[in-house]
Amino acid sequence: MLQVIFLGTAGSLPTPDRSLPAILVNREGDLLLFDCGEGTQRQMMIARTGMMRLSHIFLTHLHADHILGIPGLLETMAFQGRENPLVIAGPPRTARMVSILNSLGCCTRDFEVRAMEMRPGDAVRMNGYTVTAIATQHSVPSLGYMLLEDMRPGRFNKERAIELGVPVGPMFGRLQKGEIVEIDGRVVRPEDVLGAPRPGRKIVYSGDTRPTAEIEEASRNADLLIHDGALADDMLEWAVETKHTTAGEAAALAARAGVRRLVLTHISSRYSEDTTPLLNDARKVFPETLIASDLMRIDVPLRDG
């Protein structure tokens, strides 16, 4: 399972239909939160995500619309009896922010909140995948993130295994896990019955940014690119000034990178009534584009190859 839940998809200001930025990734039961705008804990409750399993919050930058949901989320976890540590990772000054959060109010938590400051290229190793920081270009220090699964074993050739004398049953599973098996004194190795290794899945989240070469490179052949698409193309000058991306620019980057699907988020409140201009600008360049909406879920399937 690799599922993305868009908890908040607004730009700098919430609207009646869009909460502030927050994206949850569920990878085989591991919960990772990317940005944590105000009200995120309520969105998690509505989405029934099981917030107590959350292990990391990855912040793209420290603007208020991306971080003000953290105090409430921490207190909700404390009320519910959380004991496991929580890691808050982000750009420089994240540790200072976490220190302030830990001293804010009269809170009594029975779990540790750990800060982790990251720079482009820094990676957090998880069980079967890695989250890597990407250089971005915003008005304050900022990062994007790439979630990349490990390579998967190649396809299991059942017929070849039987030819080699492997009995149908548990030995099949051992070979698929990379173990060597022995049959009547003969050794059968995984490479004897497995095809070439297959790539894992890749998700890239840009955060607030201008289009960058680093995001494009990280997004190469990604299964899903979630990119700042705050403005329509006719607002390019304002996008440049505020260090955001137009829908058409994000689509052009997705096309160059060869991604499978693009989702635009951080939608400006000026499109609260109608996101058609954004979608039209993007799909002219990259047809596989969606506009994120609050509580939208996207399952990222394994590739056939």
Solvent accessible surface area in square Angstrom, and as a share of the most:
residue,aa,sasa,rsa
1,M,106,0.47
2,L,4,0.02
3,Q,20,0.09
4,V,0,0.00
5,I,5,0.02
6,F,0,0.00
7,L,0,0.00
8,G,2,0.01
9,T,0,0.00
10,A,0,0.00
11,G,1,0.01
12,S,72,0.47
13,L,118,0.58
14,P,78,0.49
15,T,23,0.14
16,P,140,0.88
17,D,112,0.58
18,R,28,0.10
19,S,28,0.18
20,L,15,0.08
21,P,6,0.04
22,A,1,0.01
23,I,3,0.02
24,L,0,0.00
25,V,4,0.02
26,N,18,0.09
27,R,37,0.14
28,E,101,0.45
29,G,31,0.30
30,D,50,0.26
31,L,1,0.00
32,L,0,0.00
33,L,0,0.00
34,F,9,0.04
35,D,0,0.00
36,C,0,0.00
37,G,0,0.00
38,E,106,0.48
39,G,32,0.31
40,T,2,0.01
41,Q,41,0.18
42,R,156,0.57
43,Q,16,0.07
44,M,2,0.01
45,M,97,0.43
46,I,84,0.42
47,A,8,0.06
48,R,216,0.79
49,T,10,0.06
50,G,41,0.39
51,M,12,0.05
52,M,65,0.29
53,R,124,0.45
54,L,0,0.00
55,S,40,0.26
56,H,23,0.10
57,I,0,0.00
58,F,0,0.00
59,L,0,0.00
60,T,0,0.00
61,H,0,0.00
62,L,46,0.23
63,H,63,0.28
64,A,57,0.44
65,D,16,0.08
66,H,0,0.00
67,I,25,0.13
68,L,95,0.47
69,G,2,0.02
70,I,0,0.00
71,P,36,0.22
72,G,26,0.25
73,L,0,0.00
74,L,0,0.00
75,E,54,0.24
76,T,19,0.11
77,M,0,0.00
78,A,24,0.19
79,F,180,0.75
80,Q,98,0.44
81,G,49,0.47
82,R,10,0.04
83,E,133,0.60
84,N,98,0.50
85,P,52,0.33
86,L,0,0.00
87,V,18,0.10
88,I,0,0.00
89,A,0,0.00
90,G,0,0.00
91,P,1,0.01
92,P,45,0.28
93,R,146,0.53
94,T,0,0.00
95,A,45,0.35
96,R,140,0.51
97,M,21,0.09
98,V,5,0.03
99,S,70,0.45
100,I,86,0.44
101,L,14,0.07
102,N,66,0.34
103,S,86,0.56
104,L,96,0.48
105,G,62,0.60
106,C,142,0.85
107,C,36,0.21
108,T,122,0.71
109,R,50,0.18
110,D,121,0.63
111,F,14,0.06
112,E,95,0.43
113,V,13,0.08
114,R,112,0.41
115,A,43,0.33
116,M,69,0.31
117,E,65,0.29
118,M,4,0.02
119,R,132,0.48
120,P,76,0.48
121,G,56,0.53
122,D,61,0.32
123,A,60,0.47
124,V,16,0.09
125,R,146,0.53
126,M,29,0.13
127,N,127,0.65
128,G,21,0.20
129,Y,0,0.00
130,T,29,0.17
131,V,0,0.00
132,T,27,0.16
133,A,3,0.02
134,I,12,0.06
135,A,27,0.21
136,T,23,0.13
137,Q,91,0.40
138,H,20,0.09
139,S,72,0.47
140,V,51,0.29
141,P,87,0.55
142,S,15,0.10
143,L,4,0.02
144,G,0,0.00
145,Y,3,0.01
146,M,31,0.14
147,L,5,0.03
148,L,68,0.34
149,E,10,0.05
150,D,54,0.28
151,M,120,0.54
152,R,40,0.15
153,P,72,0.45
154,G,5,0.05
155,R,139,0.51
156,F,47,0.20
157,N,70,0.36
158,K,97,0.41
159,E,117,0.53
160,R,99,0.36
161,A,0,0.00
162,I,86,0.44
163,E,125,0.56
164,L,34,0.17
165,G,35,0.33
166,V,3,0.02
167,P,73,0.46
168,V,104,0.60
169,G,31,0.30
170,P,119,0.75
171,M,46,0.21
172,F,21,0.09
173,G,28,0.27
174,R,97,0.35
175,L,0,0.00
176,Q,77,0.34
177,K,161,0.68
178,G,47,0.45
179,E,76,0.34
180,I,85,0.43
181,V,2,0.01
182,E,110,0.49
183,I,21,0.11
184,D,142,0.73
185,G,63,0.61
186,R,112,0.41
187,V,76,0.44
188,V,2,0.01
189,R,109,0.40
190,P,16,0.10
191,E,122,0.55
192,D,61,0.31
193,V,3,0.02
194,L,32,0.16
195,G,40,0.39
196,A,81,0.63
197,P,89,0.56
198,R,41,0.15
199,P,66,0.41
200,G,8,0.07
201,R,15,0.05
202,K,30,0.13
203,I,7,0.03
204,V,0,0.00
205,Y,12,0.05
206,S,0,0.00
207,G,3,0.02
208,D,5,0.02
209,T,0,0.00
210,R,32,0.12
211,P,39,0.24
212,T,19,0.11
213,A,79,0.62
214,E,85,0.38
215,I,0,0.00
216,E,29,0.13
217,E,108,0.49
218,A,16,0.12
219,S,0,0.00
220,R,89,0.32
221,N,91,0.47
222,A,0,0.00
223,D,11,0.06
224,L,1,0.01
225,L,0,0.00
226,I,1,0.01
227,H,0,0.00
228,D,1,0.00
229,G,0,0.00
230,A,5,0.04
231,L,6,0.03
232,A,4,0.03
233,D,56,0.29
234,D,126,0.66
235,M,50,0.22
236,L,82,0.41
237,E,147,0.66
238,W,113,0.40
239,A,0,0.00
240,V,72,0.41
241,E,120,0.54
242,T,34,0.20
243,K,66,0.28
244,H,22,0.10
245,T,0,0.00
246,T,1,0.01
247,A,0,0.00
248,G,8,0.07
249,E,42,0.19
250,A,0,0.00
251,A,0,0.00
252,A,30,0.23
253,L,1,0.00
254,A,0,0.00
255,A,47,0.37
256,R,133,0.49
257,A,1,0.01
258,G,42,0.40
259,V,9,0.05
260,R,122,0.44
261,R,89,0.33
262,L,0,0.00
263,V,0,0.00
264,L,0,0.00
265,T,7,0.04
266,H,9,0.04
267,I,1,0.00
268,S,19,0.12
269,S,46,0.30
270,R,129,0.47
271,Y,20,0.08
272,S,50,0.32
273,E,168,0.75
274,D,78,0.40
275,T,35,0.20
276,T,65,0.38
277,P,54,0.34
278,L,0,0.00
279,L,43,0.22
280,N,81,0.42
281,D,21,0.11
282,A,0,0.00
283,R,105,0.38
284,K,155,0.66
285,V,69,0.39
286,F,21,0.09
287,P,93,0.59
288,E,102,0.46
289,T,1,0.00
290,L,60,0.30
291,I,25,0.13
292,A,0,0.00
293,S,52,0.34
294,D,31,0.16
295,L,65,0.32
296,M,41,0.18
297,R,113,0.41
298,I,9,0.04
299,D,91,0.47
300,V,8,0.04
301,P,91,0.57
302,L,85,0.42
303,R,50,0.18
304,D,117,0.61
305,G,63,0.61
